[in-house]
Amino acid sequence: MKPDSEPAPRGGAEDPLVHIFADESCLGNQFEERASPGAAAGLIERFDERRGWHRRDFAHFDPDTTNNRMAIVSGIVGLCALKRPCRVVFTSDSQYLVRGMKEWVHNWARRGWRRKGGPIENLELWRELARAAARHRVEWRWTKGHAEDVKNAYADRLANTAARERRGTDGLVPSGFEAWLAEAQEREQFLDFLDVPDSAFEADPRPPPVQSPATGRGSRFRTRDPLP
């Protein structure tokens, strides 16, 4: 094992403010003896005063997984898609992910990456997410799923589509959010939604330092076309 070669940046108000809305899907969890395909997906967006919205989508497919694993992967893929340190508002309806990054990882790290009740579920994924988050200043926000949160609903659609079609996006792709929203509003959904930027930001404490794997390889979830 060796320490990360790139220390976590201090960051500042001049860093870009990026919003990530992510969700996860896992099909067939009710069957114990068959594979459960799933996906982690989301919308990444940044607002420019002169050029307006800059949006990209991502989706990662796994042929046999769990909802909890895909929730963590949504964080890894989303944060690894940013090629420079950013201020990030990461919104998810997964309490497992949000509480994990706000609370649990800090307690686990103080105990040597152990917990009182026994082994940590998905430990290596948590450690990889902590490494990815350490490059940025992140505010982890929870939103209630299936409750008229427009961008959460879009992320849910991305994740379910990737799981059903059994394929991800192989990197960032141009977002279909605007077209999806227009179609939804034609069906009289989300009629009160205003597509305006949210500048509120309050970073959570950075995750504790995590050693990189001895192989020195980068994240297997790193996207090929990171967001500027």
N, C-alpha and C positions, 0 to 999 in steps of 0.2 A: 504494500500500500504506500502511496505517496500523496502528499498534500496537493491540493489544487494549485496549479502554476499561476492562475489568474486570481488575485485577491478580489474580494467583493468591493465594488466601487462605492464611494461615499454617496454619489448622486447629488442632485440638486434640483431646484425649481426649473432650471433650464432644460432638464431632460424631457423628452417627449412624453406626453400623457396618452397612454394607450388603454383601451378597454377591451377585455376579452370576456365573451359570454360563452360558456362551455356547458356541455351536457354529455351524458353517457347513456348507453343502451346495452342491454344484454338479453338475448332471446333464449328461451328454453330453460330458465333457472329452475323451473319446477321439476325438471327431469334430472335425476341424480346420475343416471348411467349413460348419458349422451352428451356430446359437446354442446357448449352454450356459446354461440358466436355473439360477438358484441363489438361496440365501437365507442370511440371518444371523438367528439367533434365540437366545433365552435366557430364563432365569428370574432375576428380581430379587427378593430377599427381605430382610426386616428383622425382627428378633425384638424384641417388646416384653414386658417382664416381666409386665405386667398383662393385655395383650390377646393375647399369643401371636404367631404368625407373621402377617406382612403380606406377601403375595406377589402379583406381577404377572408376566405373560409378554409378550414382544415378538417380532415377526418382521418382517423387511424382505425383500421379494422384488425380484430383479433379473432381467430377461428374458435377459440375456446377460452373463456374468461369469466369474470364476474363484474357486477355493477361497481363494486368498490375499487377493483383494479382499474377499470376504465375511468372512474372519477379521478384517480391519481394521474393516470396517463393523460387525461385532458389538460391537467396543469403542466405536465412536462412538455407535451407537444406545443401547447400555446406559448409558453415562456421561451422555449428553444427556438421558436419562430422569429424572435426579436433579435436582430443582429447587433444591437447596441444597448447599453443600459437604458432603461426606461422607468418612468413612473407608471405602474400598471394597476388598474382596477380590474380584479378578476372576480367575475360573478358566476355563481353556480348554485343549483338547487340541492347540491349534495352536502348535507351536514357533516358527513364523514370527511370530505375534502376540506371544507372551510374550517371546521373545528380542529382538524388535524394540523393545519398550517398555522392557525392562530394560537393553539394551545399545546397540542400533544407533542409535536416534534421538539419543542423546547424542553419539556419534561423528560422525554426519552433521551435526549442528548445529555442532559445532566446526569442521567443514570447509566451512561455508556451505551446508549441505544438499546435500553431494556425497559420493560414496564413491570409494574408490581404484579400484575396478574398472569404473567407468562410471556411467551414469545410475541413479538410485534407482527401482526398480520401485514403482509406485503412490505416487509422491511426494506428491501432493496429499492423498490419503487419510491417509498417515502424518502429514502436517502438521495435518490436521483432527483426527485422533485425539490428537495432542499438545496441541492447544488444549483439547479436551474434558477430557483428563486433568489439565491444569494447575489446574482448579478444585478438585480433590479431592486427597486423599492415597490413593494406590492401591498395593496389593500385587498384583503380577501372578503368579499361580500356574499352573504347568503340571500337567496330569493326563493320564495315559495314556488314550487313547480306547478304547472298547469293552473296558473292563477292570473292570466292576462298580462304577464310580463312578456312583452312582445319579443325581445331579443332572446330571452330564455326559450320561448316557444320556437323560435327559428333554430336555435342550437339543438333543441330536442328533435326537430324534424331532420336536421343534418345527421345526428347520431343514429336515429332509427333507420334512415335511408341507407346509411353506410352498413349497418348491421344486416338489414334485409338483403341488400345487393351484394354483401360480402366483399366489399372493396372500399379502400380509403382513397385519398386524393393524391398521394405521392407528392406531398409538398403543399404549399399554399396555392390557392386558385382564386380567380376573381369571384367576388361574392355575388350570390344571387338574392341577397336580402331585399333589395328594393323591389325586384320583380315579385318575390314571394309576398311581400307586404301589400303590393298593389292588388294581387290576386285575392289576398285575404280581405282587404277592404271592399273589394267588389262583392264579396260574400257577407258584407256588413260586419266584419270582425275588426277589432282594433281601430275603430273609427275616431277615437279620442287621442290616438297616439300622435305626438309631435316629435319629429326627428331632429331634435336640437341637441347640441353637445352638452355633456355634464362635466363641469370643471371641478366638482368637489373631489377632494382626495385627502385621505389620511392614512399614511402608510402604517402597516402593522410591523412589529419588530422583525428584523431579518432573521431567517433561520440560522441555527448554529453552524459553524464550519463543518464540512463533511469531507472526509478523505476521498480522493478519486480511486477508481479501481486500479489494481496493480498493472493491468494491461495497458493503461494509458489511453484507451479508446474513448472517443467522444460518445455522447448519448446516442443510442440506437433509435431514438425518437426525433433526432434533430432533422428539421425540414431542409429540403434542398434549396429552397428559394426564400430566405428569411425576409421579414418585413423591414423596409428601410426605417 
